[in-house]
């Protein structure tokens, strides 16, 4: 007799990670891979972070911490909001988490009930939808257009019936688009008037190519703001993020974190204290991402891949591949097998309209971007 299986695991795959697995399998078999599929900052963590981690290991300081993180790091995050945005927050509102993924799960559990409806722009980061679905919350796609820079608008929200939440991502994964202060303020006011909880994904703050992004905390005290040490701070594998919570939610999130995670990774927390003092090194990485972005914008039209817009932030480019295929998943499999270039199909971000789109990560080394462009252009010529 077959044993029972929960429906919670019957969610869509995170295709970018499936592509990474296939790319790694190719590499293990001796094939070359050019990784443009995953949001992995090049070069690793800042030197100061590595040194702080070594000191922590030598001090044998790696035990449990409080569920919401070590107070020193929570204080430092609060100072970050004062220094970067001019906003004073109580450090007790800061929850350090096991990556931003844990921050999203804890936040969703703390504010939404089973059956609630949470809106998000489409295309968008697939884990939002998958986490919501796994805990019985209904993701509501807002089909955003290129002329809206793939961002949610009050008009898109008003097309839907009762909504309980809105997830905003700025800069966005996969499009790299941002919200201006006026647009973000208008969305926050619109949601406040309708009783919609705002959850603002700000994990790519610090990586922008023009105006700096604005935090939702500037417009809405009841917003949940989520950030991470993975992207700007270049600490992906350290699995450390944070949430700035309304005061009324801090205890609920703490209780959930105590039982779900015990505490965030201690070594990562102690090392991350040094990340805020590595701005020069980190900003040099952002300049590197900009060069890669510009190289792709110039070279991609020769490959038959056409960017929808120039990314304003993050390190992704969302592009139309209809000239090559209307089956982005099969196209990405072919490109990996025939060129070694790993891209993520657009169906990861938009299940309805993503069959003719791809996401390209430009976080890697410049020579990899240049070589990928050459291979994609040669492949296009060969199949014509």
N, C-alpha and C positions, 0 to 999 in steps of 0.2 A: 504493500500500500504506500503510495507516494505521500510524503510528508508535506504539510502546508508551507507555502511560500507567501511572504508578504507582498502586497501590491506596491509597496513603497519603492522597491527596486526596479519597477517597470517604468523607468524614466528614459528619456532620450540619452544617448551617449554624449559625452563631451568630445566632439569629433577631433578637435585640435590635438587632444591627448592621444586619440587613436592614431592620428597621422604621425605623431611623435613616436609612438610605439613601432609603427611600420617603418619609419625612417631609421630607428635604432636597429631594427632587425636587418634592414638592408646594410647598415654599416657593419654589423657583426658578421655578416656574410662576405664582407670585403668590398662592398660597394661604397662609392663616395656619396655623401649627402651634403647639400647646402641647405641649412635650416633657416627657412623663412616662415615656418608654421607656428612657432611658439613665442610667447612674449617673455623672452629671457634676456635681460640686459647683459650686454657684453662686458667682459672684464672682471666680473665678480664684485664682492663687497669692497668698500673702501679700506685702505690700509689701516686706518685707525680702528676700524671695527674688528679686523683680524687681530690686531695687537691687543685690543680690549678682551677679546675672547680668550687669547692665550693667558693673559693675566688672571682671568676668572678661573680657568682650568688649573693654573698653578696654585691658586688660593683655595682650591677644593670647595668652591662656593656654589656647587651645582646641586642644590636640593629643591624641594618644593618652594613655590612662592605663594602669595595670596592669589585667589582665583582671578582677580582683576589685574594682577601684575604687581611688580615691585613699585612702591610709591615713588622712588626716584625717577623711574621712567615715565610714570603718569604725570608727575610734575613737569618733566621735560617736554612732554607732548603739549601740555597746557601752555608752556612758554612759547612753543612753536606757533601757536595760534596768535599769541600776542605779537611776536616778532614778525611773522609773515603776513598776517591779516589785520593786525591791530584790534583783535578781539580778545577780551579777558574772559576766561572760563575757569570754573572751579576744577581743580585737578581730580576731585572725587567723581566728576562726570566722565572721566576717561577710563575706558576698559581696554586693557591690553589683551589681545586675543591670538590664538594659534593661526595666524594669517587672516586676511580679510574674509576668507571663506567662513571661518568660525564666527566672525563678527556678523556676517549676514545671517547665519543660522540662528545665533542667539537673538538677534534683533527681530527676525521674523517670528520666532517662538514667543518673544516677550510682548509683541504688539498685535499679532493677528490671531484670529480663531480659525478653526477648520471651516472651510467654505467661504472665507473672505476672498475678495477680489482685489488683486494688486496689479496696477498697470505698469507697463514698461514699453519704451520705444522698440520698434522692430525695424532694423536689425539691432541686436544687443547681445551682451555677454550671456552665453547659454546657461551658466551655472545659476543665474538668478531664477530662471524658469524652472530648472531642474530641482533646486533646493525647495522652492515654493511647492512644486508638485509633489515632492516626496513627503511633505508634512501636511498635505491636504488643503493647501491654499491655491486658489485658481489664478494663474498668471493671465493677464489680459494684454494681448499685443496691440500696440498702437502703430499702425503701418505708416511710419514717417517717410517723407520723400526727400530726394536730394536737395530740392529747393528749400526745405526746412532743415537742411544739414543733418537729417536723420535724427532730430531731437524732438521730444514731446512738446506739444503746444497746448494752451488752454482749449483751443478749438478741437483738437484731437480728444482731449479728456471729455469734453462735453458731448461727444458722440456716443459715449458709453453710459450705461445705467449705473447704479450705485457702485462706487469704488471705495475701497477702504485704504488703499495705499498707492503711492507712486514711487518708482525707483528712477532716479535721475543719475546719469553717468556723464561726467564732464571733466576732462576730455573723455570721449567715448571709446570703448572697445566694441566694435571693430573699426569705426569710421575716423577716429581722431578728431571729431568735431567738438566744439565747445559752446557753452552758453554764455552770452554776455551778461553783465550785471543786471541790465534791464530785463532780459529774458528770464533769468533765474529768479529775480524778484517777482516778476509777474506770475510765474508758475507757483512760487511759494504762497503768494497772496490768494491765487485761485484755489489752491488746495486748502488753505486755512478756512476760506469761506465755505467750503463744501465738506469739511470734516475729513479730508484725505491726509493721511500720514505721509510725510515726505521722508524718503531714505535716499541720501545723497552719496553716491559712490565717487569719491575724490582720490582714488588710489593713483591716478596719473598726474596729480598736482605736482608741480615742479618741472614737468616735461611739457613745455609749450614753446611755440615758435613765433610768438608775437605778444599780445597782451597776456598778462598772468590771469589764470582762472580765479574766480571768486568763490568763497565757501558759502554753502547754504546757511551757515550759522549767522551770516550777516543779515539774513532776512527772516529766519524762522527759528525761534528758540526751541520749539518742539520737534524740529527735524533731528533725525539720526544721521550723523555724518560718519562715514567709514573711510579709512585710509589704510595704508600698508607700508611696510618697509621693503616690499619686493621690487617696486618699479623705480621711482626716482632714487631711492636709497640702495638699490641694486643688491638686495638680500633675499632673492627668491627662495632658495632652499632652506633659509633659516626659519621660515614659517612663522612670521610675526606681523601682526596688524594691530589696528586699534579702532575703537568706536568712541565718538563723543555723543553721550546720551543725554536726553532730558533728565533733570534731577529726579523726576518721578519714576524713571525706569531703571535707575542704577542698581537698586537692590534686587529687582526681579532678574536682571541680567546676571548679577553676581550669583544668585541662587542657582540659576540654570548652569552657569559656568562651573560652579563648584562640583556639580554632579556629572556634567557632560565631559569636561576637560581637566578637572582638578586645578590646573594652572597652565599658563602659556609656557613655552620652552624657556627654561631659566638661562641657559647659556646665551641664547639669542637676545633675551632682554638685557642682560648685562653688557653684551657687545653693542647693542643698538644705542645705548647711551652716548656712544662716541660718534654715531652717524650724523647727528645734527651739526657737528663741528667739521664735517668733511665737504663743505659746500663747493670749494674750488674744484676738488676732484670730481664731484658729482655733476657740477655744471659743465665740466669738460665733456662728460658723457653725453649731455644734452646737445652740445654743439656737434658731437659725432653723429647723433641720431638725425640732426638737421641735415647734415651733409648726405647721409644715406637717403633721407626723404627726397631731397632735391635730385639725387641721382636717379631714383626710381621715377619721379615725375617726368624727368626728361627722357628716360630710356624705355619706359613701359609701352608707350604707343607703338614702338617698333615690334613688340611681341604679340600684338593683338589683344593686350590687356589694357583697359582704359579706366583710369581712376575716376571716381565720381566727384571727388573734391580733394584739394590739397589739405592734408591733415594739419589742424591747428595745434594739436597736442598729442600726447601718447606716442607710440612708435608703431602704428599700424596704418595701412592704406587699404581701403575697401574699393574694389574695382569690378567693372563689368567685363565678363568673358564671353558674352553672347556671340562675338565674332568667331570664337573658337569652339564653343560647345554650349548647349543648354542643359548639361548634366555635370554640374561642378564637381560632384563627388568622383565620377568616373574620370573627369579631366585631371583632377589632382592625383589620382592613382596612376594615370598614364604619365604625367609629368615626373612623378617620383621614380617610376620604373625606367623611363626612357631618357631622363636628363639628370636625375638625382636631386632636382629642386623640389623641396617640400613646401607646399602651400596648404592653407586651410580652406575647404569649400565653404561657400556662403550659407549652405544649409545649416551649419552650426549656429548661425546667428539669426537666420530668418528662414523658418521651415517652409514658408509659403512662397517667398520670392527669391530665395537664395540659390536656386538652381543655375542661375547664370552669373553668379558673383563669386569672388574669392577674397580672402583677407591675406595680406602680405605683411609680415613683421619685418621691420627694418632696424631691429635692435642689435644685430650682429656686426661683425667686422666689415669694413668698407670693401675689402677684396672679395668677400663672399657675395655682397650685393652686386658688384660689378660682374663677377663670374656668372651669377644667376641670370643677370640680364642677357649676357652673351649666349648662354645656353638656351634660354627661352626664345630669343630671336632666331637662333639657328633651328630650333625645333619647329617653330612656326613656318619657316621657309621650307623645311623638309616635308611637312605634311600638306602644304598647299598644292 
